[in-house]
């Protein structure tokens, strides 16, 4: 990717209702916060800008943090707010709970999107992952300007993105694995390996800082 041509928007304002109201992006998998893992994938792929839509969280430096209006209004409102900050011609739109997303996956999405409106991951059953994709920024801006519903799928599906199926190497967790439920979180932690004693099982409020720039 050309430097400056690519940014990421991380949607991190969900309530985590299926996780008992915990701050999902701040949960720890392996030795890092979920949101920090996603941001690191972006910088590794060459993202010149990282916009987080959601509340301020400790431990993240070098990112722009904004809120959707009103807070908690849902992913379409969050995407609209993030796009207002986006300055690169391409932008990855990502969930904040993808602990196994890596730079190579974002590079594959960006390459697949070339010549079209965008590209998204599909899981091993072929299900589209609407919060794991890379898009032309202006395409998204035009789409959200004329869209007045709340469904992210309803917004993005008509854009006909390229569907990208990535097969993880043996023993490597899939990049689309998210952490919506306690069962998802346990599975991710099992795949990532054991926590170090005292690393914080649930929330990384006291975790080390990460600089993404």
Buried (B, 14 or more C-beta within 10 A) or exposed (E): BEEEEBBBBBBBBBEBEBBEEBBBBBBBBBBBBBBBBBBBBBBBBBBBBBBBBBBEBEBBEEBBBBBBEEEEBBBBBBBBBBBEBBEBEBBBBBBBBBBBBBBEBBBBBBEBBEEBBBBBBBBEEEEBBBBBBBBBBBBBBEBBEEBEEEEBEEBBEEBEBBBBEBEBEEEEBBBBBBBBEEEBBEBBBEBBEEBEEEBBEEBBEEBEEBEBE
